Amino acid sequence: MLQLADIAKQIRAARKVRKLTQAALAARAGISRAQIERLENDKLGDMGIVLILRVLRVLDLDLTLQAFNHGRPTLDDLVKDNGG
């Protein structure tokens, strides 16, 4: 299951791939650089989903929801277990 820490890592990686500074990403998303820093360091506090979605939109990323699998392995889990 995807954790907030995983989202934070992916946001940081996507920002770096696009060669954006935290300040540049913040400006494009319409939020403060401090909020980007907190987001990337998994210290979201009370940052709402709307702000996170604005950051994801700037980075051409999407957040999707899926039904909880109730402990059943996902395809990713099975691939990892098989050395993939």
N, C-alpha and C positions, 0 to 999 in steps of 0.2 A: 504494500500500500504506500502510496506517495505521501511523504511527510512534508511539513512546511520547510524543514531544513533542505529537502531535495529541491523544492521550488526555489528557494534562495540560491542554491548552488547553480541551478540552471539559468536563473536570471543573471547572475554574475558572469557565467560563462558566455551567455548570449551577448551581454554587453561588451565583453572583451573581444569576442569574435567580430563584432561590428565596430570595434575600435572607438567606442564611446567612453568618455569619462563619466563618473557618477554625476557630475554637474551637468554634462550635456544630456544625459538620459533624463535627469530630473527636469531640466528645462523643457524637453520635448513632451514629457508626461504631465507637466504642469504641477509638479510637487517639489519639495525641497531636496537638496542633496543629502541632508541629514536623514530624510525618510528613505532614500535609496540605500544609504549606508546601513540603516537599521534593518531594512528588508534583506539586503545581501548577507547580513550577519545573523539572520534568524532571530532578530529582536524586534519583532513586529509590533508588540504592544497592542495598541488599539487601532492600528492601521486597518482600515476597512477594505473589503473586497473590491470596492469600486476603484480605489487607488491602485491596488495590485493589478486589476484588469487594465488600467490605463498604462501601467509600465509594460505589461505583457503585450499590449497592442503596439506600443512603440517598437518593441523587439520582434514583432511579427510572430509572437507565440500565442497559443490558445490554451485555455484551461477547460478540461472536459470532466464531466461527472459520469460515473458508472455505478451500477448496482454493486453493493458490497458483496464480496464473494464468500462470506461466512467461513473463512479459514481454508477454502479450497485453493490449491495452487493456481497461479496465473500462468499464462504462456511464458512470461519473462522468468518466473520461478522455475519452470520446467527446463527452459533453455539453460539457465545457470546451473541447475543440477546435473545437466548432461554435458557440462564443460563448454557451453556455447557462449 
